Structure formats: C-alpha cells, structure tokens
C-alpha cells in the first residue's frame, strides 16, 4: 500500500513475491534479500497496470527478480515512482536482478 512508502521489506523465505501498489507520484519502497547466499529468489511485481524501468529498459507488468542461484545476503532493490504515474524506476540496486521475460 502507498501508506507503506519509505519502508524496507525483507525476505529470507524462497519464492516470496512483493507486489507494489498502484503507482502514485513520490513513493519509494526497498526490498532486501536476507537469506543465506544462493537460497532465496526475491521477486518484486508491479501492479498489473504499471511497469518497471530498470537498466534503461521499460517493461510493462513484468517482475524484477533477484535470482536464487546468484542471490547474496543483503542484495536489495529500491523502487521509486519519481514523477511518473505509469512506471516504477529502479533507483538503487545491489546484486543480480533480472527482468521477467
């Protein structure tokens, strides 16, 4: 929910999917993988009407995934709505994150 903007969410359980709320301007969310190296895929999913801009590429209604095989404890991703109501922008990242095909 947008009321959770500014919060950090963590996961040490494999397969957790965090779903971002419908986008409004000025929101920011941080997601951190706290599991042992190589044991946890962490997925961030936009609302069905929104996209994610990552690595100079915009995807619509596609997830960003901290892949299990490359995951390290402390990997994180920060998603912000900046000035857009159409897509989230990845403003900071540590670790290997892949876009859903």
N, C-alpha and C positions, 0 to 999 in steps of 0.2 A: 504494500500500500504506500501511497505517497507520504503518509504520516511517518513512514519508516525511513524517509530520505535522510542521508547523513550517517546512517547506521552501518556497522560492519557485521556481515553474516559469515559464519564459519561452518565447515563441514568436515567431519572425519569418517563419514559413512559413504561407502561407494554407491554411486548411482543417484545421488541427490540432485534434483533439478530445482533451481531457484527461478521463479517466474517474476519478471519485472512487471510493475503495474502499468496501466495505460499511461502513456507519456504526457507529462506537463512540464513546462519550462522550469529550469533551475533545480532539478532534482539530481541527487548523486547517491550511488549505492556501491559498497565494496564487498567483495566475496573472497574469502580466504580458504585455501585447502589446508587443513590442519592434520591430515592423516599421514601415516608413515609413507616415505618415498615409494612410488610405484604401486600404491594400493587403492587409490581413490580417483575416480573421474568426477570432476565437478562441472556442472552444466548450468549456464545462465541462458534463460529463454526470454525473448521479448513477448509482450502482448501480441496476439495474432495480427493486430493492425499496425504494428510498429516494426522497425528494422534496427540493425546494429551496424555502425560504421567502425570497422577495425582494419588496421593495416591498409589504409587507403582504399578500402572496398566496402561498399554498402550492400548488405543482404537484407531482404525483407522476410520477416517471420522465420528467421533461422537462428539456431542456437550458437553460442560460443562455448567450447568445451576444453577444459584442462584435461588432456588425455591421460588416462590411467597409467599407461606404460612410461610416460615421461614426467609424471607428476612428482613434485617435491614438496615436502612440508614447508609451508609458508608461501607457496605460489598464490598469487592474487590477481584480481582484475577489478578495475574501478570503472563503472558505467555512469555517465552523466548525460542529462538531457540538454545542457547548454542552452542554445537559443532555438532549438528545434522542437516541434511537436510531431515530427514524423519518424525520427530515429534517435537511438541512444548512441553516444560516442564513447569509445573506449579511450579514456584519458590517461590511464596508467596500467601497467601490466608487469608481472614478474612470472616467469615460467613459460611453458609451451602451451599456447591456446590455439585451437583450430576452429575454423568455421564449419558449421554443419553443411554438408553437401546439398 
